[in-house]
Amino acid sequence: MAGAGLLMLLDDIATLLDDVALMTKTAAGKSTAILDDVATQTKVAVQKTAGVLGDDLALNAEQVTGVKANRELPVVWAVAKGSMKNKAILVPAALLISAFAPWLITPLLMLGGAFLCFEGVEKVLSLFHKPKQAHDAVKDSQQAEQMGVAPSSVKAASEKNMDPVAYEKAKVAGAVRTDFILSAEIMAIALGTVASKPLWEQFAVLVAVALAITVFVYGLVAGIVRMDDVGMWLMRKSSAAAKAFGRGLIAFTPWLMRGLSIVGTAAMFMVGGSLLVHGIGPIEHWLESTVAPMGGVVALLAPTLVHVVVGAAIGGLVVLAVEAWHKVRGH
């Protein structure tokens, strides 16, 4: 009897182990399927945010230009850390708003769009209201060396009656603010792709998208701002082709930076205007019902033009409102 009981016990244990193995295999299969689903949803979300990513790249590269060469990467790193803090706030906030107050998403995005357009109008106006004062390049360079900033920051700070160090800090803060708005739009778009998924899967996709776009955008920004160093490295090579390419890269870098500055400012109106138009029913409906069916170049360019015009108009109104507020307060 004892032997028979032992054999039965061993048989039960073997059956139990078979069940555990089967359940483990099933769970592993489900986990793999779930991870595949998260990866697929993340890929879809990143693809849908591609347009905003381009604007994010242009804006952030433009924001960190003009910083002293040996501080470019630390500045990019500081903005990247600010971007991660933004996303640490935005991911849970997006999930909470989506769960309890989804109607808030559009107004908040419109508010961010209005702020972007406000900054865009201010940038454009600053081009026409720069004080005409002579700058001694040698003196600017000496002051920049003493203060650990870029000569361009000394010049820009003097035009704004600011301390050069405070000016560069303001540039970083401005880049982080801009990143917050663009990241909010990206999180909203990503959330829309997984709205029907369980809460934990929404969280996983948003975190994956946040990490992916931060690494992508600021990795490229770091590469862009160090292009001149790559050019110098190539010029030290023995190959004539490498030297020629290095010289071309160095010559091209200032033009690229100027181009990014222009594109970055334009992106403020395009992104900000699109956020505003999305919340203005009649305009959005007109674009979808009348312009989109036209197809071709009209359907491609007209919405962007409308976004820029609406963004510039509302940004201008915000600038006027801010100026009026400052006058009322006696600033």
C-alpha positions in Angstrom: 0.0 0.0 0.0 2.8 2.4 0.9 4.5 1.6 -2.4 1.3 2.1 -4.3 0.7 5.4 -2.5 4.2 6.6 -3.3 3.7 5.8 -6.9 0.4 7.7 -7.0 2.0 10.7 -5.3 4.9 10.7 -7.9 2.4 10.4 -10.7 0.4 13.4 -9.3 3.6 15.4 -9.0 4.6 14.5 -12.6 1.1 15.6 -13.8 1.3 18.8 -11.8 4.7 19.6 -13.3 3.3 18.9 -16.8 0.5 21.3 -16.0 3.0 23.9 -14.7 5.1 23.5 -17.9 2.1 23.8 -20.1 0.8 26.9 -18.3 4.3 28.4 -18.4 4.5 27.8 -22.1 1.1 29.3 -22.6 1.9 32.4 -20.5 5.2 32.8 -22.3 3.4 32.7 -25.6 0.9 35.2 -24.4 3.7 37.5 -23.0 5.4 37.3 -26.4 2.2 38.2 -28.2 1.5 41.1 -25.8 5.1 42.4 -26.2 4.7 42.1 -30.0 1.4 44.0 -29.7 3.0 46.8 -27.7 5.9 47.0 -30.2 3.5 47.2 -33.1 1.4 49.8 -31.4 4.6 51.8 -30.5 5.7 51.6 -34.2 2.3 52.8 -35.4 2.3 55.7 -32.8 5.8 56.8 -33.8 4.9 56.7 -37.5 1.8 58.9 -36.8 3.9 61.4 -35.0 6.6 61.6 -37.7 5.5 65.1 -38.8 5.6 66.5 -35.3 9.0 64.8 -34.7 10.4 66.7 -37.7 9.2 70.0 -36.2 10.5 68.9 -32.8 13.9 68.3 -34.2 14.0 71.6 -36.1 12.8 73.6 -33.1 15.2 72.1 -30.6 18.2 72.3 -32.9 17.4 75.9 -33.5 17.0 76.6 -29.8 20.5 75.3 -28.8 22.4 77.0 -31.7 24.8 79.8 -30.8 25.9 78.2 -27.6 29.7 78.0 -27.0 31.2 75.0 -28.7 32.5 73.2 -25.6 29.1 73.6 -24.0 26.9 72.4 -26.9 26.6 68.8 -25.7 26.1 69.7 -22.1 23.3 72.1 -23.2 21.7 69.4 -25.4 21.9 67.0 -22.5 20.3 69.6 -20.2 17.4 70.1 -22.6 17.1 66.3 -23.1 16.8 65.8 -19.3 14.2 68.5 -19.3 12.4 66.6 -22.1 12.4 63.4 -20.0 11.0 65.3 -17.0 8.3 66.7 -19.3 7.4 63.2 -20.4 7.4 61.9 -16.9 4.7 64.4 -16.2 2.8 64.0 -19.5 2.5 60.2 -19.6 0.5 59.8 -16.4 -1.3 63.1 -17.0 -2.4 61.8 -20.5 -3.7 58.6 -19.0 -5.6 60.4 -16.2 -7.1 62.9 -18.6 -8.0 60.2 -21.1 -9.7 58.1 -18.3 -11.5 60.9 -16.4 -11.7 64.0 -18.6 -11.0 63.3 -22.3 -12.8 66.5 -23.2 -9.8 68.4 -21.7 -7.3 67.1 -24.3 -8.3 69.4 -27.2 -8.5 72.7 -25.1 -5.1 72.0 -23.5 -3.5 71.3 -26.8 -5.1 74.5 -28.2 -3.6 76.4 -25.3 -0.2 75.0 -26.1 -0.7 75.8 -29.7 -1.5 79.4 -28.9 1.7 79.7 -26.8 3.8 78.3 -29.6 2.3 80.8 -32.1 2.8 83.6 -29.5 6.6 82.7 -29.3 6.7 82.5 -33.1 5.2 86.0 -33.5 7.6 87.4 -30.9 10.6 85.8 -32.8 9.5 87.4 -36.1 8.9 90.8 -34.5 12.3 90.7 -32.8 13.8 90.7 -36.3 12.3 94.1 -37.0 12.9 95.7 -33.6 16.6 94.8 -33.0 18.4 97.9 -31.6 20.9 99.3 -34.0 24.0 99.2 -31.9 27.6 98.5 -33.0 29.2 95.4 -31.7 33.0 94.9 -31.2 33.6 91.3 -32.2 36.9 91.1 -30.3 35.3 92.6 -27.1 32.3 90.2 -27.5 34.7 87.2 -27.7 36.7 88.4 -24.7 33.6 88.8 -22.6 32.2 85.5 -23.8 35.5 83.8 -22.8 35.3 85.3 -19.3 31.7 84.3 -18.8 31.9 80.9 -20.4 29.2 81.7 -23.0 29.2 82.1 -26.8 30.0 85.4 -28.5 26.6 85.3 -30.2 25.0 85.1 -26.7 26.9 88.2 -25.6 25.6 90.0 -28.7 22.0 88.8 -28.4 21.9 89.4 -24.6 23.1 93.0 -25.0 20.3 93.6 -27.6 17.8 92.3 -25.0 19.4 94.1 -22.1 20.1 90.7 -20.4 23.0 89.1 -18.7 24.7 86.7 -21.2 24.7 83.7 -18.7 21.0 84.4 -18.0 20.3 84.6 -21.7 21.8 81.1 -22.3 19.9 79.7 -19.4 16.7 81.3 -20.9 17.5 79.5 -24.2 17.6 76.1 -22.4 14.4 76.9 -20.5 12.7 78.0 -23.8 13.7 74.8 -25.5 12.3 72.7 -22.6 9.0 74.7 -22.7 8.7 74.2 -26.5 9.5 70.5 -26.0 6.7 70.2 -23.4 4.1 71.4 -25.9 5.4 69.3 -28.8 5.7 66.3 -26.5 2.1 66.8 -25.3 0.9 66.7 -28.9 3.0 63.5 -29.5 1.6 61.9 -26.4 -2.0 62.8 -27.5 -1.4 61.3 -30.9 0.2 58.2 -29.5 -2.7 57.8 -27.0 -5.2 58.0 -29.8 -3.6 54.9 -31.4 -4.1 52.8 -28.3 -7.3 54.3 -26.9 -9.1 50.9 -27.1 -6.3 49.0 -25.4 -6.1 48.1 -21.6 -4.7 50.9 -19.4 -1.3 49.1 -18.7 -0.8 48.6 -22.5 -1.5 52.3 -23.1 1.1 53.1 -20.4 3.7 50.8 -22.0 3.2 52.3 -25.5 3.4 55.9 -24.2 6.6 55.2 -22.2 8.1 53.4 -25.3 7.2 56.3 -27.5 8.5 58.9 -25.0 11.9 57.1 -24.8 12.2 56.5 -28.5 11.4 60.1 -29.6 13.7 61.6 -26.9 16.7 59.5 -28.0 15.9 60.1 -31.7 15.4 63.9 -31.5 18.2 64.7 -29.1 20.7 62.2 -30.6 20.2 64.0 -33.9 20.4 67.4 -32.3 23.7 66.5 -30.7 25.0 65.3 -34.1 23.9 68.5 -35.8 25.5 70.9 -33.4 28.8 69.0 -33.5 29.0 68.8 -37.3 31.8 71.3 -37.4 33.9 69.1 -35.1 33.3 66.2 -37.5 34.5 68.4 -40.3 37.7 69.3 -38.4 38.3 65.6 -37.7 37.9 64.8 -41.4 40.3 67.6 -42.4 43.1 66.0 -40.3 42.8 62.8 -42.3 45.4 62.0 -45.0 42.8 61.3 -47.7 42.2 64.2 -50.0 38.5 63.2 -50.3 38.1 63.2 -46.5 39.7 66.6 -46.3 37.5 68.0 -49.0 34.4 66.6 -47.4 35.5 68.0 -44.0 35.9 71.5 -45.6 32.5 71.2 -47.2 30.9 70.1 -43.9 32.4 73.1 -42.1 31.2 75.5 -44.8 27.8 73.9 -44.8 27.2 74.0 -41.0 26.5 77.7 -40.6 24.0 77.5 -43.5 22.3 74.5 -41.9 22.0 76.3 -38.6 20.5 79.4 -40.2 18.1 77.1 -42.1 17.1 75.3 -38.9 16.4 78.6 -37.3 14.0 79.6 -40.1 12.4 76.1 -40.2 12.2 76.1 -36.4 10.3 79.4 -36.4 8.0 78.3 -39.2 7.4 75.0 -37.3 6.0 77.1 -34.4 3.2 78.4 -36.7 2.6 75.1 -38.4 2.4 73.0 -35.2 0.7 75.7 -33.1 -1.7 76.5 -36.0 -2.6 72.9 -36.5 -3.4 72.5 -32.8 -5.6 75.6 -32.9 -7.4 74.6 -36.1 -8.1 71.1 -34.7 -10.2 72.8 -32.0 -11.9 75.3 -34.3 -14.8 73.2 -35.7 -15.8 75.3 -38.8 -12.3 75.6 -40.1 -11.5 71.9 -39.4 -14.7 70.8 -41.1 -14.0 73.1 -44.2 -10.5 71.6 -44.6 -11.9 68.0 -44.4 -15.0 68.4 -46.5 -13.8 70.9 -49.1 -10.0 71.0 -49.3 -9.1 67.4 -48.7 -11.3 66.0 -51.6 -9.5 68.3 -54.1 -6.4 66.1 -53.8 -3.0 66.9 -55.3 -1.0 69.9 -54.4 -4.0 71.8 -53.0 -4.9 69.1 -50.5 -1.2 68.9 -49.5 -0.4 72.6 -49.1 -3.6 74.3 -48.3 -4.0 72.9 -44.8 -0.4 73.9 -43.9 -1.1 77.4 -45.2 -4.3 77.7 -43.2 -2.5 76.4 -40.1 0.2 79.1 -40.5 -2.3 81.9 -41.2 -4.5 80.9 -38.2 -1.4 80.5 -36.0 0.1 83.8 -37.0 -3.3 85.6 -36.4 -3.9 84.1 -33.0 -0.3 84.4 -32.0 -0.5 88.1 -32.9 -3.6 88.6 -30.8 -1.9 86.9 -27.9 1.1 89.2 -28.3 -1.2 92.3 -28.3 -3.0 91.0 -25.2 0.3 90.4 -23.4 1.5 93.9 -24.3 -1.8 95.4 -23.2 -1.5 93.5 -19.9 2.0 94.8 -19.3 0.9 98.4 -20.0 -2.0 98.0 -17.6 0.4 96.8 -14.9 2.8 99.6 -15.7 5.7 97.4 -16.9 
